[in-house]
Amino acid sequence: MLAKFKEGRRPHDPDNARAILVGEDNPHSVDPRYALYPYPPNCAGHRLQDKVLGVGLSEYLGAYRRVNLCEGRWRAAAAREKAGEILRDCRELPLVLLGAKVAAAFGQDFRPFTVRWLEVGGRFVTVAVLLPHPSGRCRVWNDPGSYERARGAMRSAGVVS
């Protein structure tokens, strides 16, 4: 399924990322380069790129690091461990936590469209935006103004301009 993108476009993890987008897992590939990848159409990565962030494909691939907490199916313990690694290595980049399970892995109560400071060892290390998961199953995105609320929260955290 991802073969089409292997021909023309290559996923990458930008060194000068604007933020880290954190998802659950990828049902199409365990390859970390394809975390929240915007293919196939209407998958979580595509909806995040197009509808939530409102950016073009090249900006999405070039300006954001994309990671999933689990490979394959969701495992809460593995997700918490990966969340700790991300916090230790985030270099103060803002995080966008996608969904209640991801927020819980970072020790956060899920309140969509909010911005919080996250800490490690009693020291604030970065800001996080909590958003509903961008899958087609999450009905919160059907509420009027949801995308605007998301972009407003991300703008306040420096994720989008």
C-alpha positions as CSV (number, residue, x, y, z in Angstrom):
1,M,0.0,0.0,0.0
2,L,2.9,2.4,0.7
3,A,4.7,1.4,-2.4
4,K,3.2,4.4,-4.3
5,F,5.0,6.8,-2.0
6,K,8.3,4.8,-2.1
7,E,8.4,5.6,-5.9
8,G,8.1,9.3,-5.8
9,R,8.2,10.7,-2.2
10,R,10.3,9.6,0.7
11,P,9.2,10.0,4.3
12,H,11.7,11.7,6.5
13,D,12.2,13.1,10.0
14,P,13.2,16.7,9.7
15,D,16.2,17.9,11.8
16,N,14.7,21.4,12.1
17,A,11.2,20.3,13.0
18,R,8.5,22.7,14.2
19,A,6.9,20.2,16.5
20,I,6.6,16.5,17.2
21,L,3.2,14.9,16.2
22,V,2.6,11.8,18.5
23,G,0.1,9.1,17.4
24,E,-0.8,5.7,18.6
25,D,0.3,3.1,16.1
26,N,0.3,2.6,12.3
27,P,-2.0,-0.2,11.0
28,H,-0.2,-0.1,7.6
29,S,3.4,-0.3,8.6
30,V,5.7,-0.7,11.6
31,D,8.4,1.3,9.9
32,P,8.8,4.4,12.0
33,R,9.3,6.6,8.9
34,Y,5.6,6.0,8.1
35,A,4.3,7.2,11.4
36,L,1.2,9.4,10.8
37,Y,2.1,9.3,7.1
38,P,-0.6,11.0,4.9
39,Y,-1.4,8.0,2.8
40,P,-3.8,6.4,2.0
41,P,-6.3,9.2,1.6
42,N,-8.5,9.9,4.6
43,C,-6.1,8.0,7.0
44,A,-5.2,9.7,10.3
45,G,-2.0,11.1,8.9
46,H,-3.8,12.6,5.9
47,R,-6.6,14.1,8.0
48,L,-4.0,15.5,10.3
49,Q,-2.0,17.1,7.5
50,D,-5.0,18.4,5.4
51,K,-7.8,19.1,7.8
52,V,-6.3,19.7,11.2
53,L,-3.0,21.4,10.4
54,G,-4.2,22.7,7.1
55,V,-0.8,22.5,5.4
56,G,0.4,21.1,2.1
57,L,2.1,17.7,1.8
58,S,5.7,19.0,1.5
59,E,5.3,21.3,4.5
60,Y,3.8,18.5,6.5
61,L,6.6,16.1,5.7
62,G,9.3,18.8,6.0
63,A,8.2,20.7,9.1
64,Y,7.0,18.0,11.6
65,R,8.5,15.0,13.2
66,R,6.0,12.2,13.3
67,V,6.1,9.3,15.8
68,N,3.8,6.6,17.1
69,L,4.0,5.2,20.6
70,C,3.6,1.6,19.6
71,E,4.5,-0.7,16.7
72,G,1.7,-2.9,15.7
73,R,-1.2,-3.0,18.2
74,W,-1.5,-0.6,21.2
75,R,0.2,-1.7,24.4
76,A,-0.1,0.8,27.3
77,A,3.2,-0.1,29.0
78,A,5.2,0.2,25.8
79,A,3.4,3.5,25.0
80,R,4.4,5.0,28.4
81,E,8.0,3.9,27.9
82,K,8.1,5.5,24.5
83,A,6.4,8.7,25.8
84,G,9.2,8.9,28.4
85,E,11.8,8.6,25.7
86,I,10.1,11.3,23.6
87,L,10.0,13.7,26.6
88,R,13.7,13.1,27.4
89,D,14.7,13.7,23.7
90,C,12.2,16.4,22.6
91,R,14.7,19.3,22.7
92,E,11.9,21.6,23.9
93,L,10.0,21.0,20.7
94,P,6.2,21.3,21.2
95,L,4.4,18.0,21.2
96,V,0.9,17.4,19.6
97,L,-0.6,14.5,21.5
98,L,-3.3,12.8,19.4
99,G,-6.1,11.2,21.4
100,A,-6.9,10.1,24.9
101,K,-4.6,7.0,24.9
102,V,-1.6,9.1,23.8
103,A,-2.3,11.8,26.4
104,A,-2.6,9.1,29.1
105,A,0.8,7.6,28.1
106,F,2.2,11.0,28.8
107,G,0.4,11.1,32.2
108,Q,-2.2,13.7,31.1
109,D,-5.9,13.8,31.6
110,F,-7.4,14.2,28.2
111,R,-9.1,17.5,27.6
112,P,-9.2,18.2,23.8
113,F,-7.9,21.5,22.4
114,T,-5.9,22.4,25.5
115,V,-2.2,23.3,25.9
116,R,-0.2,22.1,28.8
117,W,3.4,22.2,30.1
118,L,5.0,18.8,30.5
119,E,7.7,18.0,33.0
120,V,10.4,15.5,33.6
121,G,12.0,15.2,37.0
122,G,10.2,18.3,38.3
123,R,11.5,20.4,35.3
124,F,9.2,21.7,32.6
125,V,10.6,20.5,29.3
126,T,8.0,21.3,26.7
127,V,4.5,22.4,25.8
128,A,1.9,19.9,24.6
129,V,-1.2,20.4,22.6
130,L,-3.9,17.8,23.3
131,L,-6.1,17.0,20.3
132,P,-8.7,14.4,19.5
133,H,-7.3,11.6,17.4
134,P,-7.6,12.5,13.7
135,S,-9.0,9.1,12.7
136,G,-12.3,9.0,10.9
137,R,-13.8,7.3,14.0
138,C,-13.4,10.3,16.2
139,R,-16.7,12.3,16.0
140,V,-15.4,15.3,17.9
141,W,-14.0,16.6,14.6
142,N,-17.6,16.8,13.3
143,D,-18.5,19.5,15.8
144,P,-18.6,23.0,14.3
145,G,-15.4,24.9,14.9
146,S,-13.3,21.9,15.9
147,Y,-10.6,22.5,13.3
148,E,-10.4,26.2,14.2
149,R,-10.1,25.3,17.9
150,A,-7.3,22.8,17.1
151,R,-5.4,25.4,15.0
152,G,-5.9,28.0,17.7
153,A,-4.4,25.7,20.4
154,M,-1.5,24.8,18.0
155,R,-0.9,28.5,17.2
156,S,-0.6,29.3,20.9
157,A,2.0,26.6,21.3
158,G,4.0,27.6,18.2
159,V,3.1,24.5,16.2
160,V,1.5,26.4,13.3
161,S,1.8,30.0,12.3
